[in-house]
Structure formats: C-alpha cells, structure tokens
Amino acid sequence: MEMWLALIAGLVLLVLGGEFLVRGAVRVAERLGVSPLVIGLTLVGFGTSTPELVTSVQAALSGVPGIAYGNVVGSNIANLLLILGAAALITPIAVGSAALRRDGGVMVAVTLAFAALGALVPLGVAIGAGFVVALALYIYMAFRQESRGALREKADALSEADPALAAHGGPALPVSLAIALGGLALVVGGGYLLVDGATALARAFGISETVIGLTVVAIGTSLPELVTSVMAALRKQADMAFGNIIGSNIYNILGIAGTTALVSPGRVPAEILGFDNYVMIAAALAVVGLAWTGFRISRREGALLLAGYVLYLWALWP
C-alpha cells in the first residue's frame, strides 16, 4: 500500500511542481526582460523536462540505472507516439519546414548518437559533459537562426496557448520567484517519491526496474508535456505542440542523459540497448518522415502513432 501511495503522490507532486515551475519561471524571465525565444527554448522546455531530470538523476544516485535511462528513453517514445499522436487526433499538427529541418534533424541526430554511444561504451563524465555542451550549442544555434519576426510570432503563440505566458500584468518578481522555487521543491520531492515507489513496485511484482522506468515512470514524468501539447492542440496552436515534443526529446537526451552520466557514470542497461533504443530511433524517424509529407501530421497519422505506442507497451510488458 505504501509503495502505491508513494508512486501516486510522486506523480501528483511532479505534475503540480512542473506547472508551478514553468509559470513562475516564465514570469521571472518576463520581469527580467528575457526575450520570448529564450523563454520558449529554455524555461518552458527545461520546465516541462524537469520531472525527467530530477527522477533520472535521483534514480542513478540510488543505484537503479534501469529507471534512470529507462525514463529518458521511455519518455522520448511516449512523447513521439503517445503525446504527439493524441495531439494530432485533436487537430492536425502543422510543421514549419525550417523548424523541421533544424529541430527534427537535431532530434534524430542526438537519438542516434545516444543509441550508438550507449551500445559501444559506458556513459561517463566526458560523454555527459559533451551532451550538455551540445545542448548549449543547440540553443545558441536556434537563437541565432530566429529572426525578429519569428520572435514576435513565438511570443504571440505562447500567449494565446497559455495566458500564464502572456507578458501583460501578472505578479511581481518576488512572487514569481517564490512560485518557481515552490514548484522546484515539489518536483524534487515528487522525484524522490516516484523513484522509491517505482523501485518498490518493481521488486514486489518481480518486474524489471527497467520496464517500470520505461512505462510507469516515463509516462508519469511526461505528463507536463502531455498537458502542454494537448492544450496547445485544443487552442489551435498545433505548431507549438510539435515544437514542445521535439524540444523535450532533445533536452531529455542531451540535458538529462548527459547530467545522469555526469553524476553517476555507467552503462545503459542491456534491456534498453537491445530493444527500446531501436523503438526510440524508429519513432523519431517515423515522426520526421510523417511531418515531411505536406509538413503536417494528420489525424490518421496521429492514430497510427497511438497504435504504435499500444503495440510497444504490449511488446514490453511481461
């Protein structure tokens, strides 16, 4: 009973914490005069990926690398098949050609790099540092390629998709900072509870910790992306939904797997190398391929992505 309470409480705290963290951080950025592009690429992206970061690092430090790397790979698969599929069912996902070439190409490249390096060598400090530096270079590249018109367009899209991201009014800087810090505290506490509950669940049912990381933990920590993408689709901001998913996947590999390797060097579990990495690669190539067909992901293609996720769970679960 205690493990179920820890698991549920951890998921709830992660979702609430991620929400408060994003809202508070965006307000802080606006009060400090940070550009809308920086808000979109850093604070919103990092904010929705914070649950994965906290959970993976804590799992690695707790000696359960199956949950740490399973969370990264499982979250990426869930983002592409489950969340993007659900958003496309609500409304077709429009994809800009420039964003697809840059962000889609980076996502595929880092996915292949993670799979190759994980299969060949342990992920040590040097690789982890390289991933984090690559993430910083990606953000810099995206910033340089954006025009002033694109900056205004992104700001409008963010404001329409979520009033909390609008730059008008809102709480003062100390209040916004307190909201962000409170959200971070909830995320950290939720990460501890989620890892403890998931580990206990795996042991109690004789299920591999890697499987738990790839499913229960991965879906739970992807809930901020799910809520953000579905709400964006409901508000007819389908391009934001696509950018949120692709950006989160890049952050998950470069930022989260990189940080995990920095704080707890070690090998990626063989279970992930032998099956799930291939599913993640296939999902990334499928999404980019579908997006190239008319620069959109239709409702039918969204249904295919969802069906692929159901098939993946069927193949994975013992």
For each residue, the residues with C-beta under 8 A, 3 or more apart:
1: 4 5
2: 5 6 200
3: 6 7 196 197 200 201 204
4: 1 7 8 197 201
5: 1 2 8 9 197
6: 2 3 9 10 193 194 196 197 200
7: 3 4 10 11 193 194 197 198 201 216
8: 4 5 11 12 197
9: 5 6 12 13 190 193 197
10: 6 7 13 14 190 191 192 193 194 195 196 197 220
11: 7 8 14 15 190 194 220 223
12: 8 9 15 16 190
13: 9 10 16 17 186 187 189 190 193
14: 10 11 17 18 51 54 55 186 187 190 191 194 220 221 223 224
15: 11 12 18 19 51 190 223 224 227
16: 12 13 19 20 183 186 190
17: 13 14 20 21 50 51 182 183 184 185 186 187 188 189 190
18: 14 15 21 22 47 48 50 51 183 187 223 224
19: 15 16 22 23 183 224 227
20: 16 17 23 24 179 180 182 183 186
21: 17 18 24 25 47 50 180 183 184 186 187
22: 18 19 25 26 43 44 47 48 164 183 224
23: 19 20 26 27 164 179 180 183
24: 20 21 27 28 176 177 178 179 180 181 182 183
25: 21 22 28 29 43 47 180 183
26: 22 23 29 30 39 43 44 47 164 165
27: 23 24 30 31 164 170 171 173 176 179 180
28: 24 25 31 32 173 176 177 180
29: 25 26 32 34 38 39 43
30: 26 27 33 34 39 167 170
31: 27 28 172 173 176
32: 28 29 173
33: 30
34: 29 30 38 39 43
35: 38 39 151
36: 39 40 151 152 154 155 158 167
37: 40 41 142 143 146 150 151 154
38: 29 34 35 41 42 43 143
39: 26 29 30 34 35 36 42 43 44 158 165
40: 36 37 43 44 45 154 158 243
41: 37 38 44 45 139 142 143 247
42: 38 39 45 46 139
43: 22 25 26 29 34 38 39 40 46 47
44: 22 26 39 40 41 47 48 158 165 228 244
45: 40 41 42 48 49 244 247 248 251
46: 42 43 49 50 53 251 255
47: 18 21 22 25 26 43 44 50 224
48: 18 22 44 45 51 224 225 228 244 248
49: 45 46 52 53 224 225 248 251 252 255 256
50: 17 18 21 46 47 53 54 184 187 224
51: 14 15 17 18 48 54 55 187 190 191 220 221 223 224
52: 49 55 56 71 72 75 221 222 252 256
53: 46 49 50 56 57 255 256 259
54: 14 50 51 57 58 187 188 190 191
55: 14 51 52 58 59 67 68 71 191 194 195 217 221
56: 52 53 59 60 67 68 69 71 72 256 257 259 260
57: 53 54 60 61 68 191 256 259 260 263 264
58: 54 55 61 62 191 192 195
59: 55 56 62 64 65 67 68 71 195 213 217
60: 56 57 63 64 65 68 260 263 264 266
61: 57 58 263 264
62: 58 59 195 199
63: 60
64: 59 60 67 68 195 199 209 213
65: 59 60 68 69 264 266 267 268 269
66: 69 70 208 209 210 212 213 269 271 272
67: 55 56 59 64 70 71 195 198 199 209 210 212 213 217
68: 55 56 57 59 60 64 65 71 72 213 260 264
69: 56 65 66 72 73 118 213 257 260 268 269 272
70: 66 67 73 74 209 210 211 212 213 214 217 218 269 272 276
71: 52 55 56 59 67 68 74 75 213 214 217 218 221 256
72: 52 56 68 69 75 76 252 253 256 257 260
73: 69 70 76 77 214 218 272 276 277 280
74: 70 71 77 78 213 214 215 217 218 219 276
75: 52 71 72 78 79 218 221 222 248 252
76: 72 73 79 80 111 249 252 253 280 283 284
77: 73 74 80 81 82 214 218 276 279 280 283 309 312
78: 74 75 81 82 83 218 219 222 309
79: 75 76 82 83 84 222 225 245 248 249 252
80: 76 77 83 84 245 249 280 283 284 286 287 305
81: 77 78 84 85 283 305 306 308 309 312
82: 77 78 79 85 86 219 222 226 305 306 309
83: 78 79 80 86 87 222 225 226 229 230 245
84: 79 80 81 87 88 93 229 241 242 245 287 297 302 305
85: 81 82 88 89 302 303 304 305 306 308 309
86: 82 83 89 90 226 229 230 302 306
87: 83 84 90 91 93 229 230 232 233 238 241 245 302
88: 84 85 91 92 93 233 238 297 298 299 301 302 305
89: 85 86 299 302 303 306
90: 86 87 230 233 234
91: 87 88 233 234 236 238 299
92: 88 238 296 297 298 299 302
93: 84 87 88 233 238 239 241 242 291 296 297 302
94: 238 239 242 295 296
95: 99 100 104 239 242 291 295 296 297
96: 99 100 239 295
97: 100 101 295
98: 101 102 145
99: 95 96 102 103 104 239 242 243 246
100: 95 96 97 103 104 105 288 291 292 295
101: 97 98 104 105
102: 98 99 105 106 141 142 145
103: 99 100 106 107 142 243 246 247 250
104: 95 99 100 101 107 108 246 287 288 291
105: 100 101 102 108 109 288
106: 102 103 109 110 138 250
107: 103 104 110 111 246 249 250 284 288
108: 104 105 111 112 284 285 288
109: 105 106 112 113
110: 106 107 113 114 131 134 250 253 254
111: 76 107 108 114 115 249 253 280 281 284
112: 108 109 115 116 281
113: 109 110 116 117 253
114: 110 111 117 118 253 257 277
115: 111 112 118 119 273 277 278 280 281
116: 112 113 119 120
117: 113 114 120 121 123 127
118: 69 114 115 123 267 268 272 273 277
119: 115 116 268 273 277
120: 116 117
121: 117 124 127
122: 265 266 267
123: 117 118 127 128 257 260 261 265 266 267 268
124: 121 127 128 261 265
125: 128 129 261 262 265
126: 129 130
127: 117 121 123 124 130 131 258 261
128: 123 124 125 131 132 257 258 259 260 261 262 265
129: 125 126 132 133 258 262
130: 126 127 133 134 258
131: 110 127 128 134 135 253 254 255 257 258 261
132: 128 129 135 136 254 255 258 259 262
133: 129 130 136 137
134: 110 130 131 137 138 254 258
135: 131 132 138 139 250 251 254 255 258
136: 132 133 139 140
137: 133 134 140 141
138: 106 134 135 141 142 250 254
139: 41 42 135 136 142 143
140: 136 137 143 144
141: 102 137 138 144 145
142: 37 41 102 103 138 139 145 146
143: 37 38 41 139 140 146
144: 140 141
145: 98 102 141 142
146: 37 142 143 150 151 154
147: 150 151
148: 151 152
149: 152 153
150: 37 146 147 153 154
151: 35 36 37 146 147 148 154 155
152: 36 148 149 155 156
153: 149 150 156 157
154: 36 37 40 146 150 151 157 158
155: 36 151 152 158 159 167
156: 152 153 159 160
157: 153 154 160 161 237 239 240
158: 36 39 40 44 154 155 161 162 165 166 240
159: 155 156 162 163 165 166 167
160: 156 157 235 237
161: 157 158 165 231 232 235 237 240
162: 158 159 165 166 228 231
163: 159 166
164: 22 23 26 27
165: 26 39 44 158 159 161 162
166: 158 159 162 163 169 170
167: 30 36 155 159
168:
169: 166
170: 27 30 166 176
171: 27 175 176 179
172: 31 175 176
173: 27 28 31 32 176 177
174: 177 178
175: 171 172 178 179
176: 24 27 28 31 170 171 172 173 179 180
177: 24 28 173 174 180 181
178: 24 174 175 181 182
179: 20 23 24 27 171 175 176 182 183
180: 20 21 23 24 25 27 28 176 177 183 184
181: 24 177 178 184 185
182: 17 20 24 178 179 185 186
183: 16 17 18 19 20 21 22 23 24 25 179 180 186 187
184: 17 21 50 180 181 187 188
185: 17 181 182 188 189
186: 13 14 16 17 20 21 182 183 189 190
187: 13 14 17 18 21 50 51 54 183 184 190 191
188: 17 54 184 185 191 192
189: 13 17 185 186 192 193
190: 9 10 11 12 13 14 15 16 17 51 54 186 187 193 194
191: 10 14 51 54 55 57 58 187 188 194 195
192: 10 58 188 189 195 196
193: 6 7 9 10 13 189 190 196 197
194: 6 7 10 11 14 55 190 191 197 198 217 220 221
195: 10 55 58 59 62 64 67 191 192 198 199 217
196: 3 6 10 192 193 199 200
197: 3 4 5 6 7 8 9 10 193 194 200 201
198: 7 67 194 195 201 202 209 212 213 216 217
199: 62 64 67 195 196 202 203 209 212
200: 2 3 6 196 197 203 204
201: 3 4 7 197 198 204 205 207 212 216
202: 198 199 205 207 208 209 211 212
203: 199 200 206 209
204: 3 200 201
205: 201 202
206: 203
207: 201 202 211 212 318
208: 66 202 211 212 271 318
209: 64 66 67 70 198 199 202 203 212 213
210: 66 67 70 213 214 269 271 272
211: 70 202 207 208 214 215 271 316 317 318
212: 66 67 70 198 199 201 202 207 208 209 215 216 217
213: 59 64 66 67 68 69 70 71 74 198 209 210 216 217 218
214: 70 71 73 74 77 210 211 217 218 272 276 316
215: 74 211 212 218 219 313 316 317
216: 7 198 201 212 213 219 220
217: 55 59 67 70 71 74 194 195 198 212 213 214 220 221
218: 70 71 73 74 75 77 78 213 214 215 221 222
219: 74 78 82 215 216 222 223
220: 10 11 14 51 194 216 217 223
221: 14 51 52 55 71 75 194 217 218 224
222: 52 75 78 79 82 83 218 219 225 226
223: 11 14 15 18 51 219 220 226 227
224: 14 15 18 19 22 47 48 49 50 51 221 227 228
225: 48 49 79 83 222 228 229 244 245 248
226: 82 83 86 222 223 229 230
227: 15 19 223 224 230 231
228: 44 48 162 224 225 231 232 241 244
229: 83 84 86 87 225 226 232 233 241 244 245
230: 83 86 87 90 226 227 233 234 241
231: 161 162 227 228 234 235
232: 87 161 228 229 235 237 238 240 241 244
233: 87 88 90 91 93 229 230 236 237 238 241
234: 90 91 230 231
235: 160 161 231 232
236: 91 233
237: 157 160 161 232 233 240 241
238: 87 88 91 92 93 94 232 233 241 242
239: 93 94 95 96 99 157 242 243
240: 157 158 161 232 237 243 244
241: 84 87 93 228 229 230 232 233 237 238 244 245
242: 84 93 94 95 99 238 239 245 246 291 297
243: 40 99 103 239 240 246 247
244: 44 45 48 225 228 229 232 240 241 247 248
245: 79 80 83 84 87 225 229 241 242 248 249
246: 99 103 104 107 242 243 249 250
247: 41 45 103 243 244 250 251
248: 45 48 49 75 79 225 244 245 251 252
249: 76 79 80 107 111 245 246 252 253 284
250: 103 106 107 110 135 138 246 247 253 254
251: 45 46 49 135 247 248 254 255 256
252: 49 52 72 75 76 79 248 249 255 256 257
253: 72 76 110 111 113 114 131 249 250 256 257 258
254: 110 131 132 134 135 138 250 251 257 258
255: 46 49 53 131 132 135 251 252 258 259
256: 49 52 53 56 57 71 72 251 252 253 259 260
257: 56 69 72 114 123 128 131 252 253 254 260 261
258: 127 128 129 130 131 132 134 135 253 254 255 261 262
259: 53 56 57 128 132 255 256 262 263
260: 56 57 60 68 69 72 123 128 256 257 263 264
261: 123 124 125 127 128 131 257 258 264 265 266
262: 125 128 129 132 258 259 265
263: 57 60 61 259 260
264: 57 60 61 65 68 260 261
265: 122 123 124 125 128 261 262
266: 60 65 122 123 261
267: 65 118 122 123
268: 65 69 118 119 123 272 273 277
269: 65 66 69 70 210 272 273
270: 273 274
271: 66 208 210 211 274 275 276
272: 66 69 70 73 118 210 214 268 269 275 276 277
273: 115 118 119 268 269 270 277
274: 270 271 277
275: 271 272 278 279 315 316
276: 70 73 74 77 214 271 272 279 280 316
277: 73 114 115 118 119 268 272 273 274 280 281
278: 115 275 281 282
279: 77 275 276 282 283 312
280: 73 76 77 80 111 115 276 277 283 284
281: 111 112 115 277 278 284 285
282: 278 279 285 286
283: 76 77 80 81 279 280 286 287 305 308
284: 76 80 107 108 111 249 280 281 287 288
285: 108 281 282 288 289
286: 80 282 283 289 290 305 308
287: 80 84 104 283 284 290 291 297 305
288: 100 104 105 107 108 284 285 291 292
289: 285 286 292 293
290: 286 287 293 297 301 305
291: 93 95 100 104 242 287 288 295 296 297
292: 100 288 289 295
293: 289 290 296
294:
295: 94 95 96 97 100 291 292
296: 92 93 94 95 291 293
297: 84 88 92 93 95 242 287 290 291 301 302 305
298: 88 92 301 302
299: 88 89 91 92 302 303
300: 303 304
301: 88 290 297 298 304 305
302: 84 85 86 87 88 89 92 93 297 298 299 305 306
303: 85 89 299 300 306 307
304: 85 300 301 307 308
305: 80 81 82 84 85 88 283 286 287 290 297 301 302 308 309
306: 81 82 85 86 89 302 303 309 310
307: 303 304 310 311
308: 81 85 283 286 304 305 311 312
309: 77 78 81 82 85 305 306 312 313
310: 306 307 313 314
311: 307 308 314 315
312: 77 81 279 308 309 315 316
313: 215 309 310 316 317
314: 310 311 317
315: 275 311 312
316: 211 214 215 275 276 312 313
317: 211 215 313 314
318: 207 208 211
